[in-house]
Amino acid sequence: MGPDRPQYILLPVRVGTIAASFAGALLLNFLPWPDLTLAPDFVALTLAFWCVRQPRLVGLGTAWGLGLLVDAGNGVLLGQHALAYSALAFCAIALSRRILWFENWGQMLHMLLLLEGAQLVALGVRLAAGDEFPGWSLFAGPLAATALWPAVGWLLLIPQRRPIEIDQNRPI
Amino acid sequence: MEHTPPPFFVRGPAPLVRLAFFASLSLALLVLDARFRYAENLRSVLSLAAYPLQQAARLPVALAEGVAGYFTSQSQLREENEGLRARLLASAQGAQRYEAAAAEASQLRRLIGAAERFERKSMPAEILYSGRDPFSRKVILDRGTQHGVRAGNPVVDEVGVIGQLTRAHAFISEVTLLIDKDQAVPVQVVRNGLRAIAFGGGASGMLELRYMAANADIENGDRLVTSGIDGTYPPGLPVASVVRVERDASYTFARVLAQPSAGVERGRYALVLSSEARLPPYPGEAAAERKAAKKGRPKKKDADGS
């Protein structure tokens, strides 16, 4: 959506699409990953996407509930992801107007900061709970997630696009 | 006149207020969970909600395995069958000897009046996935309280101990692996019976025997098995073998590292052992029982008690 780019008008989003995308992200998170260092957190990524695109539909409540589900599914401290996702959703909503004006690279840079920030919140919680620092590979997951940002954006907006029909009466 | 915006513009509380609300809610939950363990019921409910998704996530893997299994050739199967038959023969011999030895041991135990050891039930389980938590080493099994597993049960594979079941939900359960930083196993050196406690080494994937005196009789290559004195692990299960011993005169304790014997981070299947060992009550409980009996309320003693 830049000032000098064509702006396509999207169809209004359906709540079902958002719910389905969150279910898919949770499913991807629960996949038996062989190596977890580069496994992106799909729930955080999807959450950030919808917070940027639909800040009035997806907010902190959704983020908190999803965080609790992720916490319970992974058997970590209850509230760790809930806190991280709430902070992520807040920042994404606050920056949503700004982020959409950037091209893909600018958006990815913003996402990188947001996702690393969420990871930092989770790290802070665990350090406060008495765990030791597991190494810098902790910050590789958000990098992988950021690399997926354009693909996720393209994929999740498919249901909202309409076919481009050019005819003589409607040249746009 | 009071000035309020028209309902069209009402968007609920300010974002910062919402953030503060949810953050404090999370922090309260964190404290409840980490300090007081009050959140276990909520966790069970949530894990039940996540269960269908976890099952669905398993489907593609199961499907791929099914397809791969369908296309295994007959010669491969025959080869595998031969191998398995040979292994069965080899282990049958061992099993016969084990039976004889077990009978002899129980007879001897009766002779000296020691408590008999009971067979433990075991339940095969599949490892669904490993927890996405870089801070701890946990795996999720596909057996829960509905199948009869309980928190505290030891989990083994075909070689030795891999961990302990720390949380049992309705259909799934969490196993803390041996190498987790907070996991401890009471062990014994096979060579000389020296008792020790093996702690998980975290990211290194090793075990550490802490609080071993600097002059303790322990060497490289010593095999460690469970000692069974905690009543959780049955005695004699292989745990690890010692790979490094550092003795430094300036420290009170030796630094002993051991490599787990079992495939702690490998393998898809595990065996959950029940912990229905008959144990005498803990000293505190026993004292309370005696006091109650003295007060003139004769309490029926447990069959396993005293």
Interface residues (C-beta under 8 A of the other chain):
Chain A: A23 L26 L27 L28 N29 F30 L31 P32 W33 L36 T37 A39 D41 R56 G59 L60 G61 A63 W64 G67 L68 L69 D71 A72 G73 N74 G75 V76 L77 L78 G79 Q80 A82 L83 S86 A87 F90 I93 A94 V125 R126 A129 D131 E132 P134 G135 S137 L138
Chain B: R11 P15 L16 R18 L19 F21 F22 A23 L25 S26 L27 A28 L29 L30 L32 D33 A34 A39 L42 R43 L46 S47 A49 A50 L53 Q54 A56 A57 R58 P60 V61 L128 Y129 S130 G131 R132 D133 P134 F135 S136 K138 I140 R167 E174 K181 G202 A203
